[in-house]
Amino acid sequence: MSILKKAVMGSTLMLVPAFASAACMVKGTGEVNVISNSFPSAEVAANAAKACEGNGLTIKWKLTRESETEIPQALSASVTPYELTMVTNESATQLQAAGKLQAMNDLVEKYREQYQIDDSMLIRFGNDIMAIAFQVNAQNLFFRKDLLEKYGLETPETYEDVLAAAKVLKQEESIEFPLAGTYKSGWNLAQEFVNLYLAAGGEFFKPGSVEPTFNNETGVKTLQLLKELSGYMSPNFLALDTTAVMQQFQQGKIAMANLWASRAAKMDDAKESKVVGMIDFAAAPATYQGGKPATTLWWDGFAMPKSMDGDRDLAFQVMMESISRDVVENNQGVTTWLRSNYKPTRYAAGVAASARGGAAAYPMIPQMTLAHSALGNNIGDFLIGKESAAEALADAETAYRTAAKEAGYLK
């Protein structure tokens, strides 16, 4: 996982189709179908790829906010309708363990020079290149610098600081809520738990085992902190995903949130945002003074499903066009790109600070996906007062054990 820290510490294009100019280098005809998450850099990649269409080449790119469920379902079919899929630390590990991805060593070797593929982009499982990463990402603190200055508040470094600032900002009439969080029940809520739990020193499994250990005192304290934070958020916090929180910021409704760095540039998009120039970025707050930033470092990339029946070579070319050096050069501020020609902008400041502070990489172990799902589907009951913290964690552990047995991890 050194790929992540090296990238963050060191560091909408419309191309003309190759058939009309030299901008797009794809050779061949046919149809390439892609499924990906929906966020700004994915939209950039989709636009760049689709600009290659013409003269017998068709590209269909599905951007979805439900990629956590749609991609595994699509790749479970005997023949998937997609030639390319977006993957992350978590999903690639799970899909690889299930035998759903295919190696791309031959294609990387064939096109390495043409597309100037950096070694930092190659995600290997053993000797097999199973994904091409294009960006690193993490949740980090977004905050209204004008409001913190108005009330004489320092940039929060811990969640104790966040809560203290939220208490002060509750009186600010220009906003609706001091805080927001990506607490949508399911994947998003579980990610919030993972961030805080790992930063507090928690371990999800016994060393070298798939036996769960998150049902413990650290888990209870993590839930209690999540609930305390939710008291300064919109009452419908369990319905808010990343896009919804981004929009709350853009509409001037909130002052602080731990949000994905890939959304940072959207704060200054004058077509969508009322707070251009008002948002600043810092490391994710620590769970305690002197602790590590409570976030996890991720990579996003593309992989080829093993069950695809399309043209591998054509699909690989389309993938590389979507994340080419030209795309990075013309979209420096959109995300923290993994290519060597990326020049970090202020939007990457929070990720870089989190990496310097020792933020952990998201665990790349197959059973982590099952634990993540179990937590996301159960801990919300505590946050809305239906269960105690201990009961919610017990339910999550039971759900994990059931899923782990079905997957063959536990007997």
Sequence and secondary structure as in RCSB ss.txt:
>XXXX:A:sequence
MSILKKAVMGSTLMLVPAFASAACMVKGTGEVNVISNSFPSAEVAANAAKACEGNGLTIKWKLTRESETEIPQAL
SASVTPYELTMVTNESATQLQAAGKLQAMNDLVEKYREQYQIDDSMLIRFGNDIMAIAFQVNAQNLFFRKDLLEK
YGLETPETYEDVLAAAKVLKQEESIEFPLAGTYKSGWNLAQEFVNLYLAAGGEFFKPGSVEPTFNNETGVKTLQL
LKELSGYMSPNFLALDTTAVMQQFQQGKIAMANLWASRAAKMDDAKESKVVGMIDFAAAPATYQGGKPATTLWWD
GFAMPKSMDGDRDLAFQVMMESISRDVVENNQGVTTWLRSNYKPTRYAAGVAASARGGAAAYPMIPQMTLAHSAL
GNNIGDFLIGKESAAEALADAETAYRTAAKEAGYLK
>XXXX:A:secstr
 HHHHHHHHH       TTTSSS      EEEEEEEE SHHHHHHHHHHHTT BTTEEEEEEEETTHHHHHHHHH
TSSS S SEEEEEHHHHHHHHHTT EE  HHHHHHHHHHHT  GGGEEEETTEEEEEEEEEE EEEEEEHHHHHH
TT     BHHHHHHHHHHHTT TT SEEEE    TTHHHHHHHHHHHHHTT  SB TTS  B  SSHHHHHHHHH
HHHHHTTS TTGGG  HHHHHHHHHTT EEEEEEEGGGGGGGG TTT S TTTEEEE   BSSTT  BS EEEEE
EEEEETT  S HHHHHHHHHHHT HHHHHT TTTSEE STT    GGGHHHHHHHHTT EE    THHHHHHHHH
HTTTHHHHTTSS HHHHHHHHHHHHHHHHHHTTS  
